[in-house]
Amino acid sequence: MARLVLLRHGESQWNLENRFTGWVDVPLSPRGVEEANNAGDKLKGVTFDRAFTSVLSRANETLRFVLEAIGQTAIPIEKNKALNERMYGELQGLNKAETATKYGDAQVKIWRRSYDVRPPGGESLRDTAERVLPYYDSKIKPCVLKGETVLIAAHGNSLRALVMQLEQLSTEQVLELNIPTGAPLLYELDNSGMVLSHRYL
């Protein structure tokens, strides 16, 4: 049996300011640093074989704080833009509440949560999945199939795309899926990569 931990980065400065982030390289907020350290505390006792992360600093920093907290800074780490947050296009940097006032709550929810609707100039969750899932299948799943314990530190939407596949969620179910910052999500998988159980730590 393999174990896979998905971890959305701690709160970023733009999460704090209620702004769309996407590919903009925004640092962790002070609360985000605290969330990363708390995630490390929750993961004490788990021994990881390797870790994967995006190329964005908020995920990299979260991973660094976690590995320092659990004393596992020497494990192999692979960074790849396939795990980057969804690109929000023209919405990047805009305040979410102001955007909702301009376009309507329903439209902003569709842009943020739907599977196949793109925000202006940006990616849909389907687009995000089309880079996340092939990377998972080619780079991460083989480690899982070997029975390794793997940590992925990434982003709300790149992880939503992965959870959708792991849990076989419908496009309607994924609309309501929210992954909180700094909360380790542990999956136990069989030797074919199928999910046996999952829970937040």
Helices and strands as residue ranges (DSSP letters): E 2-8, H 13-16, H 30-42, E 50-53, H 57-70, E 77-79, G 81-83, G 89-91, H 96-103, H 105-113, H 125-135, I 136-140, H 141-145, E 149-154, H 156-166, H 171-175, E 185-189, E 195-200
